[in-house]
Amino acid sequence: MHIKTNDIVTVLSGRDKGKQGKVMSVDPGGKKAIVESVNVAKRHKKPRKQGEPGGIITMETPIYASKLMRICPKCDKPTKPAHTFDDDGNKSRVCKKCGAKI
C-alpha cells in the first residue's frame, strides 16, 4: 500500500472530498485506512457495565486507500510516492513531484 500510519493524506472522492487528516491505522488486507476526522459515523452505544456511560458516539470508519493520496511535506502537494533504493540498498519513498524523501 502507498499509505502508512502517521502519513498526512487528502481525500480524493466521496462526501469528505478535499479533507486532510493523519492516518491512524491501516488494514492492508482490506486495502482500507482510518483517517482522523474523515468518514465520521455516529454509533449508539449501550452501557455494558455498571457505571459505564452510554449514548451516541462519533467515530472514524475505514475508507478505501484508493480514495486517499499522501501529501508531500516539502511541496505540500498530493502525490503518490515512488520507491527508490539508496546506495546501501535501503528502500525509501520519494515524492514524484519534487523528488524529496518522504
KEDODO-878934 format. One record per atom (N, C-alpha, C): x negated, y, z negated; residue in three letters; atom name. Coordinates in steps of 0.2 Angstrom, whole numbers, plus 5000, padded with zeros to 4 digits. Layout:
c1: X	c2: Y	c3: Z	type: ALA	atom: CA
...
//
This chain:
c1: 4996	c2: 4994	c3: 5000	type: MET	atom: N
c1: 5000	c2: 5000	c3: 5000	type: MET	atom: CA
c1: 4996	c2: 5006	c3: 5000	type: MET	atom: C
c1: 4998	c2: 5011	c3: 5003	type: HIS	atom: N
c1: 4994	c2: 5018	c3: 5004	type: HIS	atom: CA
c1: 4995	c2: 5022	c3: 4998	type: HIS	atom: C
c1: 5000	c2: 5020	c3: 4993	type: ILE	atom: N
c1: 5001	c2: 5024	c3: 4987	type: ILE	atom: CA
c1: 4999	c2: 5020	c3: 4981	type: ILE	atom: C
c1: 4996	c2: 5024	c3: 4976	type: LYS	atom: N
c1: 4993	c2: 5021	c3: 4970	type: LYS	atom: CA
c1: 4996	c2: 5025	c3: 4964	type: LYS	atom: C
c1: 4996	c2: 5022	c3: 4958	type: THR	atom: N
c1: 4998	c2: 5025	c3: 4952	type: THR	atom: CA
c1: 4994	c2: 5032	c3: 4951	type: THR	atom: C
c1: 4997	c2: 5037	c3: 4948	type: ASN	atom: N
c1: 4994	c2: 5044	c3: 4947	type: ASN	atom: CA
c1: 4993	c2: 5048	c3: 4953	type: ASN	atom: C
c1: 4995	c2: 5046	c3: 4959	type: ASP	atom: N
c1: 4995	c2: 5050	c3: 4965	type: ASP	atom: CA
c1: 5000	c2: 5055	c3: 4965	type: ASP	atom: C
c1: 4999	c2: 5061	c3: 4968	type: ILE	atom: N
c1: 5004	c2: 5066	c3: 4969	type: ILE	atom: CA
c1: 5007	c2: 5065	c3: 4976	type: ILE	atom: C
c1: 5013	c2: 5064	c3: 4977	type: VAL	atom: N
c1: 5017	c2: 5062	c3: 4983	type: VAL	atom: CA
c1: 5022	c2: 5067	c3: 4984	type: VAL	atom: C
c1: 5024	c2: 5067	c3: 4991	type: THR	atom: N
c1: 5030	c2: 5071	c3: 4993	type: THR	atom: CA
c1: 5035	c2: 5066	c3: 4996	type: THR	atom: C
c1: 5042	c2: 5067	c3: 4996	type: VAL	atom: N
c1: 5047	c2: 5063	c3: 4998	type: VAL	atom: CA
c1: 5048	c2: 5065	c3: 5006	type: VAL	atom: C
c1: 5048	c2: 5060	c3: 5010	type: LEU	atom: N
c1: 5049	c2: 5062	c3: 5017	type: LEU	atom: CA
c1: 5057	c2: 5062	c3: 5020	type: LEU	atom: C
c1: 5061	c2: 5058	c3: 5016	type: SER	atom: N
c1: 5068	c2: 5057	c3: 5019	type: SER	atom: CA
c1: 5072	c2: 5055	c3: 5013	type: SER	atom: C
c1: 5079	c2: 5056	c3: 5014	type: GLY	atom: N
c1: 5083	c2: 5055	c3: 5009	type: GLY	atom: CA
c1: 5086	c2: 5061	c3: 5005	type: GLY	atom: C
c1: 5090	c2: 5060	c3: 5000	type: ARG	atom: N
c1: 5093	c2: 5066	c3: 4996	type: ARG	atom: CA
c1: 5088	c2: 5070	c3: 4992	type: ARG	atom: C
c1: 5082	c2: 5067	c3: 4991	type: ASP	atom: N
c1: 5076	c2: 5071	c3: 4987	type: ASP	atom: CA
c1: 5071	c2: 5073	c3: 4992	type: ASP	atom: C
c1: 5073	c2: 5074	c3: 4999	type: LYS	atom: N
c1: 5068	c2: 5076	c3: 5004	type: LYS	atom: CA
c1: 5064	c2: 5082	c3: 5002	type: LYS	atom: C
c1: 5058	c2: 5082	c3: 5002	type: GLY	atom: N
c1: 5054	c2: 5088	c3: 5000	type: GLY	atom: CA
c1: 5051	c2: 5089	c3: 4993	type: GLY	atom: C
c1: 5054	c2: 5085	c3: 4989	type: LYS	atom: N
c1: 5052	c2: 5085	c3: 4982	type: LYS	atom: CA
c1: 5045	c2: 5082	c3: 4981	type: LYS	atom: C
c1: 5041	c2: 5084	c3: 4976	type: GLN	atom: N
c1: 5035	c2: 5082	c3: 4975	type: GLN	atom: CA
c1: 5035	c2: 5079	c3: 4968	type: GLN	atom: C
c1: 5031	c2: 5074	c3: 4966	type: GLY	atom: N
c1: 5030	c2: 5071	c3: 4960	type: GLY	atom: CA
c1: 5024	c2: 5066	c3: 4959	type: GLY	atom: C
c1: 5023	c2: 5064	c3: 4953	type: LYS	atom: N
c1: 5017	c2: 5060	c3: 4951	type: LYS	atom: CA
c1: 5020	c2: 5053	c3: 4951	type: LYS	atom: C
c1: 5016	c2: 5048	c3: 4954	type: VAL	atom: N
c1: 5018	c2: 5041	c3: 4954	type: VAL	atom: CA
c1: 5017	c2: 5038	c3: 4948	type: VAL	atom: C
c1: 5022	c2: 5035	c3: 4945	type: MET	atom: N
c1: 5022	c2: 5032	c3: 4938	type: MET	atom: CA
c1: 5020	c2: 5025	c3: 4938	type: MET	atom: C
c1: 5023	c2: 5021	c3: 4943	type: SER	atom: N
c1: 5021	c2: 5014	c3: 4944	type: SER	atom: CA
c1: 5023	c2: 5012	c3: 4951	type: SER	atom: C
c1: 5020	c2: 5006	c3: 4953	type: VAL	atom: N
c1: 5020	c2: 5004	c3: 4960	type: VAL	atom: CA
c1: 5022	c2: 4997	c3: 4959	type: VAL	atom: C
c1: 5026	c2: 4994	c3: 4964	type: ASP	atom: N
c1: 5028	c2: 4987	c3: 4965	type: ASP	atom: CA
c1: 5026	c2: 4985	c3: 4972	type: ASP	atom: C
c1: 5020	c2: 4982	c3: 4973	type: PRO	atom: N
c1: 5018	c2: 4981	c3: 4979	type: PRO	atom: CA
c1: 5022	c2: 4975	c3: 4983	type: PRO	atom: C
c1: 5024	c2: 4971	c3: 4979	type: GLY	atom: N
c1: 5029	c2: 4965	c3: 4981	type: GLY	atom: CA
c1: 5035	c2: 4968	c3: 4985	type: GLY	atom: C
c1: 5038	c2: 4972	c3: 4981	type: GLY	atom: N
c1: 5044	c2: 4975	c3: 4984	type: GLY	atom: CA
c1: 5043	c2: 4981	c3: 4988	type: GLY	atom: C
c1: 5037	c2: 4984	c3: 4989	type: LYS	atom: N
c1: 5035	c2: 4989	c3: 4993	type: LYS	atom: CA
c1: 5039	c2: 4996	c3: 4990	type: LYS	atom: C
c1: 5039	c2: 4996	c3: 4983	type: LYS	atom: N
c1: 5043	c2: 5002	c3: 4980	type: LYS	atom: CA
c1: 5038	c2: 5005	c3: 4975	type: LYS	atom: C
c1: 5040	c2: 5012	c3: 4974	type: ALA	atom: N
c1: 5036	c2: 5015	c3: 4968	type: ALA	atom: CA
c1: 5041	c2: 5019	c3: 4964	type: ALA	atom: C
c1: 5040	c2: 5021	c3: 4958	type: ILE	atom: N
c1: 5044	c2: 5025	c3: 4954	type: ILE	atom: CA
c1: 5040	c2: 5032	c3: 4953	type: ILE	atom: C
c1: 5043	c2: 5037	c3: 4956	type: VAL	atom: N
c1: 5040	c2: 5044	c3: 4956	type: VAL	atom: CA
c1: 5044	c2: 5048	c3: 4950	type: VAL	atom: C
c1: 5040	c2: 5052	c3: 4947	type: GLU	atom: N
c1: 5043	c2: 5056	c3: 4942	type: GLU	atom: CA
c1: 5047	c2: 5062	c3: 4945	type: GLU	atom: C
c1: 5053	c2: 5062	c3: 4942	type: SER	atom: N
c1: 5059	c2: 5067	c3: 4944	type: SER	atom: CA
c1: 5061	c2: 5066	c3: 4951	type: SER	atom: C
c1: 5060	c2: 5060	c3: 4954	type: VAL	atom: N
c1: 5063	c2: 5059	c3: 4960	type: VAL	atom: CA
c1: 5067	c2: 5053	c3: 4960	type: VAL	atom: C
c1: 5073	c2: 5053	c3: 4964	type: ASN	atom: N
c1: 5078	c2: 5047	c3: 4964	type: ASN	atom: CA
c1: 5080	c2: 5046	c3: 4957	type: ASN	atom: C
c1: 5083	c2: 5051	c3: 4954	type: VAL	atom: N
c1: 5085	c2: 5050	c3: 4947	type: VAL	atom: CA
c1: 5092	c2: 5048	c3: 4947	type: VAL	atom: C
c1: 5094	c2: 5043	c3: 4942	type: ALA	atom: N
c1: 5101	c2: 5040	c3: 4942	type: ALA	atom: CA
c1: 5103	c2: 5040	c3: 4934	type: ALA	atom: C
c1: 5109	c2: 5040	c3: 4933	type: LYS	atom: N
c1: 5112	c2: 5040	c3: 4926	type: LYS	atom: CA
c1: 5114	c2: 5033	c3: 4924	type: LYS	atom: C
c1: 5112	c2: 5031	c3: 4919	type: ARG	atom: N
c1: 5114	c2: 5024	c3: 4916	type: ARG	atom: CA
c1: 5118	c2: 5025	c3: 4910	type: ARG	atom: C
c1: 5123	c2: 5021	c3: 4909	type: HIS	atom: N
c1: 5127	c2: 5021	c3: 4902	type: HIS	atom: CA
c1: 5124	c2: 5016	c3: 4898	type: HIS	atom: C
c1: 5121	c2: 5018	c3: 4892	type: LYS	atom: N
c1: 5118	c2: 5013	c3: 4888	type: LYS	atom: CA
c1: 5122	c2: 5012	c3: 4882	type: LYS	atom: C
c1: 5123	c2: 5006	c3: 4880	type: LYS	atom: N
c1: 5127	c2: 5004	c3: 4874	type: LYS	atom: CA
c1: 5122	c2: 5003	c3: 4868	type: LYS	atom: C
c1: 5123	c2: 5005	c3: 4862	type: PRO	atom: N
c1: 5118	c2: 5004	c3: 4857	type: PRO	atom: CA
c1: 5118	c2: 4996	c3: 4855	type: PRO	atom: C
c1: 5113	c2: 4993	c3: 4855	type: ARG	atom: N
c1: 5112	c2: 4986	c3: 4854	type: ARG	atom: CA
c1: 5111	c2: 4984	c3: 4846	type: ARG	atom: C
c1: 5107	c2: 4989	c3: 4843	type: LYS	atom: N
c1: 5105	c2: 4988	c3: 4836	type: LYS	atom: CA
c1: 5109	c2: 4993	c3: 4832	type: LYS	atom: C
c1: 5109	c2: 4992	c3: 4825	type: GLN	atom: N
c1: 5112	c2: 4997	c3: 4821	type: GLN	atom: CA
c1: 5107	c2: 5003	c3: 4820	type: GLN	atom: C
c1: 5110	c2: 5009	c3: 4822	type: GLY	atom: N
c1: 5106	c2: 5015	c3: 4821	type: GLY	atom: CA
c1: 5103	c2: 5017	c3: 4828	type: GLY	atom: C
c1: 5103	c2: 5013	c3: 4833	type: GLU	atom: N
c1: 5101	c2: 5014	c3: 4840	type: GLU	atom: CA
c1: 5106	c2: 5019	c3: 4843	type: GLU	atom: C
c1: 5103	c2: 5024	c3: 4846	type: PRO	atom: N
c1: 5108	c2: 5028	c3: 4850	type: PRO	atom: CA
c1: 5110	c2: 5026	c3: 4856	type: PRO	atom: C
c1: 5116	c2: 5027	c3: 4858	type: GLY	atom: N
c1: 5119	c2: 5025	c3: 4865	type: GLY	atom: CA
c1: 5121	c2: 5032	c3: 4869	type: GLY	atom: C
c1: 5123	c2: 5031	c3: 4874	type: GLY	atom: N
c1: 5125	c2: 5037	c3: 4878	type: GLY	atom: CA
c1: 5123	c2: 5036	c3: 4886	type: GLY	atom: C
c1: 5123	c2: 5042	c3: 4889	type: ILE	atom: N
c1: 5121	c2: 5042	c3: 4896	type: ILE	atom: CA
c1: 5114	c2: 5044	c3: 4896	type: ILE	atom: C
c1: 5110	c2: 5040	c3: 4900	type: ILE	atom: N
c1: 5103	c2: 5041	c3: 4900	type: ILE	atom: CA
c1: 5101	c2: 5042	c3: 4907	type: ILE	atom: C
c1: 5097	c2: 5047	c3: 4909	type: THR	atom: N
c1: 5094	c2: 5048	c3: 4916	type: THR	atom: CA
c1: 5087	c2: 5045	c3: 4916	type: THR	atom: C
c1: 5086	c2: 5041	c3: 4922	type: MET	atom: N
c1: 5080	c2: 5038	c3: 4923	type: MET	atom: CA
c1: 5078	c2: 5038	c3: 4930	type: MET	atom: C
c1: 5072	c2: 5037	c3: 4932	type: GLU	atom: N
c1: 5070	c2: 5037	c3: 4938	type: GLU	atom: CA
c1: 5071	c2: 5030	c3: 4941	type: GLU	atom: C
c1: 5073	c2: 5029	c3: 4947	type: THR	atom: N
c1: 5074	c2: 5022	c3: 4950	type: THR	atom: CA
c1: 5069	c2: 5022	c3: 4956	type: THR	atom: C
c1: 5067	c2: 5015	c3: 4958	type: PRO	atom: N
c1: 5062	c2: 5014	c3: 4963	type: PRO	atom: CA
c1: 5064	c2: 5017	c3: 4970	type: PRO	atom: C
c1: 5059	c2: 5019	c3: 4973	type: ILE	atom: N
c1: 5060	c2: 5022	c3: 4980	type: ILE	atom: CA
c1: 5055	c2: 5019	c3: 4985	type: ILE	atom: C
c1: 5057	c2: 5017	c3: 4991	type: TYR	atom: N
c1: 5053	c2: 5014	c3: 4996	type: TYR	atom: CA
c1: 5046	c2: 5018	c3: 4997	type: TYR	atom: C
c1: 5041	c2: 5015	c3: 4997	type: ALA	atom: N
c1: 5034	c2: 5018	c3: 4998	type: ALA	atom: CA
c1: 5034	c2: 5021	c3: 5005	type: ALA	atom: C
c1: 5038	c2: 5018	c3: 5010	type: SER	atom: N
c1: 5038	c2: 5021	c3: 5017	type: SER	atom: CA
c1: 5041	c2: 5028	c3: 5017	type: SER	atom: C
c1: 5045	c2: 5030	c3: 5012	type: LYS	atom: N
c1: 5048	c2: 5037	c3: 5012	type: LYS	atom: CA
c1: 5043	c2: 5042	c3: 5008	type: LYS	atom: C
c1: 5037	c2: 5039	c3: 5006	type: LEU	atom: N
c1: 5033	c2: 5044	c3: 5002	type: LEU	atom: CA
c1: 5026	c2: 5045	c3: 5006	type: LEU	atom: C
c1: 5023	c2: 5051	c3: 5005	type: MET	atom: N
c1: 5017	c2: 5052	c3: 5008	type: MET	atom: CA
c1: 5013	c2: 5056	c3: 5003	type: MET	atom: C
c1: 5006	c2: 5054	c3: 5002	type: ARG	atom: N
c1: 5002	c2: 5057	c3: 4997	type: ARG	atom: CA
c1: 5000	c2: 5064	c3: 4999	type: ARG	atom: C
c1: 4999	c2: 5068	c3: 4994	type: ILE	atom: N
c1: 4996	c2: 5075	c3: 4995	type: ILE	atom: CA
c1: 4989	c2: 5075	c3: 4994	type: ILE	atom: C
c1: 4985	c2: 5078	c3: 4999	type: CYS	atom: N
c1: 4978	c2: 5079	c3: 4998	type: CYS	atom: CA
c1: 4977	c2: 5084	c3: 4993	type: CYS	atom: C
c1: 4972	c2: 5083	c3: 4988	type: PRO	atom: N
c1: 4971	c2: 5088	c3: 4983	type: PRO	atom: CA
c1: 4967	c2: 5094	c3: 4985	type: PRO	atom: C
c1: 4963	c2: 5093	c3: 4991	type: LYS	atom: N
c1: 4959	c2: 5098	c3: 4993	type: LYS	atom: CA
c1: 4963	c2: 5103	c3: 4998	type: LYS	atom: C
c1: 4967	c2: 5100	c3: 5003	type: CYS	atom: N
c1: 4970	c2: 5104	c3: 5008	type: CYS	atom: CA
c1: 4978	c2: 5105	c3: 5006	type: CYS	atom: C
c1: 4980	c2: 5102	c3: 5001	type: ASP	atom: N
c1: 4987	c2: 5102	c3: 4999	type: ASP	atom: CA
c1: 4992	c2: 5101	c3: 5005	type: ASP	atom: C
c1: 4990	c2: 5096	c3: 5009	type: LYS	atom: N
c1: 4995	c2: 5094	c3: 5014	type: LYS	atom: CA
c1: 4996	c2: 5086	c3: 5014	type: LYS	atom: C
c1: 5002	c2: 5084	c3: 5016	type: PRO	atom: N
c1: 5004	c2: 5077	c3: 5015	type: PRO	atom: CA
c1: 5000	c2: 5073	c3: 5020	type: PRO	atom: C
c1: 4997	c2: 5068	c3: 5018	type: THR	atom: N
c1: 4993	c2: 5064	c3: 5023	type: THR	atom: CA
c1: 4993	c2: 5057	c3: 5021	type: THR	atom: C
c1: 4992	c2: 5052	c3: 5026	type: LYS	atom: N
c1: 4992	c2: 5045	c3: 5024	type: LYS	atom: CA
c1: 4984	c2: 5044	c3: 5024	type: LYS	atom: C
c1: 4981	c2: 5042	c3: 5018	type: PRO	atom: N
c1: 4974	c2: 5041	c3: 5018	type: PRO	atom: CA
c1: 4971	c2: 5036	c3: 5022	type: PRO	atom: C
c1: 4965	c2: 5037	c3: 5025	type: ALA	atom: N
c1: 4961	c2: 5032	c3: 5029	type: ALA	atom: CA
c1: 4957	c2: 5029	c3: 5024	type: ALA	atom: C
c1: 4954	c2: 5023	c3: 5026	type: HIS	atom: N
c1: 4950	c2: 5019	c3: 5022	type: HIS	atom: CA
c1: 4943	c2: 5019	c3: 5025	type: HIS	atom: C
c1: 4938	c2: 5021	c3: 5021	type: THR	atom: N
c1: 4931	c2: 5020	c3: 5024	type: THR	atom: CA
c1: 4927	c2: 5017	c3: 5019	type: THR	atom: C
c1: 4921	c2: 5015	c3: 5022	type: PHE	atom: N
c1: 4916	c2: 5012	c3: 5017	type: PHE	atom: CA
c1: 4910	c2: 5016	c3: 5016	type: PHE	atom: C
c1: 4907	c2: 5017	c3: 5010	type: ASP	atom: N
c1: 4901	c2: 5021	c3: 5009	type: ASP	atom: CA
c1: 4895	c2: 5017	c3: 5011	type: ASP	atom: C
c1: 4889	c2: 5020	c3: 5010	type: ASP	atom: N
c1: 4883	c2: 5016	c3: 5012	type: ASP	atom: CA
c1: 4882	c2: 5010	c3: 5007	type: ASP	atom: C
c1: 4884	c2: 5011	c3: 5001	type: ASP	atom: N
c1: 4884	c2: 5005	c3: 4997	type: ASP	atom: CA
c1: 4889	c2: 4999	c3: 4998	type: ASP	atom: C
c1: 4893	c2: 5001	c3: 5002	type: GLY	atom: N
c1: 4899	c2: 4996	c3: 5004	type: GLY	atom: CA
c1: 4905	c2: 4996	c3: 5000	type: GLY	atom: C
c1: 4905	c2: 5002	c3: 4996	type: ASN	atom: N
c1: 4911	c2: 5003	c3: 4992	type: ASN	atom: CA
c1: 4917	c2: 5006	c3: 4997	type: ASN	atom: C
c1: 4923	c2: 5004	c3: 4996	type: LYS	atom: N
c1: 4929	c2: 5006	c3: 4999	type: LYS	atom: CA
c1: 4932	c2: 5012	c3: 4996	type: LYS	atom: C
c1: 4933	c2: 5017	c3: 5000	type: SER	atom: N
c1: 4936	c2: 5023	c3: 4997	type: SER	atom: CA
c1: 4941	c2: 5026	c3: 5002	type: SER	atom: C
c1: 4946	c2: 5030	c3: 4999	type: ARG	atom: N
c1: 4951	c2: 5033	c3: 5003	type: ARG	atom: CA
c1: 4949	c2: 5040	c3: 5005	type: ARG	atom: C
c1: 4951	c2: 5042	c3: 5011	type: VAL	atom: N
c1: 4949	c2: 5049	c3: 5014	type: VAL	atom: CA
c1: 4955	c2: 5052	c3: 5017	type: VAL	atom: C
c1: 4955	c2: 5058	c3: 5016	type: CYS	atom: N
c1: 4961	c2: 5062	c3: 5019	type: CYS	atom: CA
c1: 4960	c2: 5062	c3: 5027	type: CYS	atom: C
c1: 4965	c2: 5061	c3: 5031	type: LYS	atom: N
c1: 4964	c2: 5061	c3: 5038	type: LYS	atom: CA
c1: 4964	c2: 5068	c3: 5041	type: LYS	atom: C
c1: 4966	c2: 5073	c3: 5037	type: LYS	atom: N
c1: 4967	c2: 5079	c3: 5040	type: LYS	atom: CA
c1: 4961	c2: 5084	c3: 5039	type: LYS	atom: C
c1: 4958	c2: 5083	c3: 5032	type: CYS	atom: N
c1: 4952	c2: 5087	c3: 5031	type: CYS	atom: CA
c1: 4946	c2: 5083	c3: 5030	type: CYS	atom: C
c1: 4946	c2: 5077	c3: 5029	type: GLY	atom: N
c1: 4940	c2: 5072	c3: 5028	type: GLY	atom: CA
c1: 4938	c2: 5072	c3: 5021	type: GLY	atom: C
c1: 4941	c2: 5075	c3: 5016	type: ALA	atom: N
c1: 4939	c2: 5075	c3: 5009	type: ALA	atom: CA
c1: 4941	c2: 5068	c3: 5006	type: ALA	atom: C
c1: 4936	c2: 5066	c3: 5001	type: LYS	atom: N
c1: 4938	c2: 5060	c3: 4997	type: LYS	atom: CA
c1: 4943	c2: 5061	c3: 4993	type: LYS	atom: C
c1: 4948	c2: 5056	c3: 4992	type: ILE	atom: N
c1: 4953	c2: 5056	c3: 4988	type: ILE	atom: CA
c1: 4952	c2: 5052	c3: 4982	type: ILE	atom: C
//
